[in-house]
Amino acid sequence: MGITLIEAAKKFWNDEDGIGTLEILLILAVIVIIAIAFRKWIIQWVSGLFKAADDQIKDQTNPDLEGLMPE
């Protein structure tokens, strides 16, 4: 016969597979270490993205609004 819903819920609750707190902390630590190691490169990359976006905004011209304004 099949497993009842309560038995399945108990089995799921007691299952210890999956990501635990220690694994999550280790992953976060590795990400922080990588970010610290490459912080200068990351800052330059983000600054370049913002500069490129700023340049594109400045290069755009204002649309001609004469036909849109009522007289």
C-alpha positions as CSV (number, residue, x, y, z in Angstrom):
1,M,0.0,0.0,0.0
2,G,1.0,3.6,-0.4
3,I,2.4,6.0,2.2
4,T,-0.2,8.2,3.9
5,L,0.2,12.0,3.9
6,I,1.1,12.1,7.6
7,E,3.9,9.4,7.1
8,A,5.2,11.3,4.1
9,A,5.3,14.6,6.1
10,K,7.1,12.9,9.0
11,K,9.6,11.4,6.6
12,F,10.2,14.8,4.9
13,W,10.6,16.5,8.3
14,N,13.1,14.0,9.6
15,D,15.1,13.9,6.3
16,E,18.6,15.3,6.9
17,D,19.6,15.6,3.3
18,G,19.9,19.0,1.7
19,I,21.8,22.1,2.6
20,G,22.5,22.7,6.2
21,T,23.5,25.9,8.0
22,L,27.2,25.0,7.9
23,E,27.1,24.5,4.2
24,I,25.4,27.8,3.7
25,L,27.9,29.6,5.9
26,L,30.8,28.0,4.0
27,I,29.3,29.1,0.6
28,L,28.9,32.7,1.9
29,A,32.5,32.7,3.3
30,V,33.8,31.7,-0.1
31,I,31.8,34.4,-1.9
32,V,33.0,37.0,0.6
33,I,36.7,35.9,0.1
34,I,36.3,36.1,-3.7
35,A,34.7,39.5,-3.4
36,I,37.6,40.8,-1.2
37,A,40.2,39.3,-3.5
38,F,38.7,40.9,-6.6
39,R,37.3,44.0,-5.1
40,K,39.5,46.4,-7.2
41,W,38.4,44.7,-10.4
42,I,34.8,44.6,-9.3
43,I,34.8,48.3,-8.4
44,Q,36.4,49.2,-11.8
45,W,33.9,47.0,-13.7
46,V,30.9,48.6,-11.9
47,S,32.3,52.1,-12.4
48,G,32.8,51.3,-16.1
49,L,29.2,50.2,-16.3
50,F,27.9,53.3,-14.7
51,K,30.1,55.5,-16.8
52,A,28.9,53.8,-20.0
53,A,25.3,54.2,-19.0
54,D,25.9,57.9,-18.1
55,D,27.6,58.5,-21.5
56,Q,24.7,56.9,-23.3
57,I,22.2,59.1,-21.4
58,K,24.2,62.2,-22.2
59,D,24.4,61.3,-25.9
60,Q,20.7,61.1,-26.3
61,T,18.9,64.1,-27.6
62,N,15.6,65.4,-26.3
63,P,12.7,64.5,-28.6
64,D,10.9,67.3,-30.4
65,L,7.8,68.1,-28.3
66,E,6.3,70.8,-30.5
67,G,3.6,68.6,-32.0
68,L,2.7,67.2,-28.6
69,M,2.0,70.5,-26.8
70,P,-1.5,72.1,-27.3
71,E,-1.5,75.7,-28.4
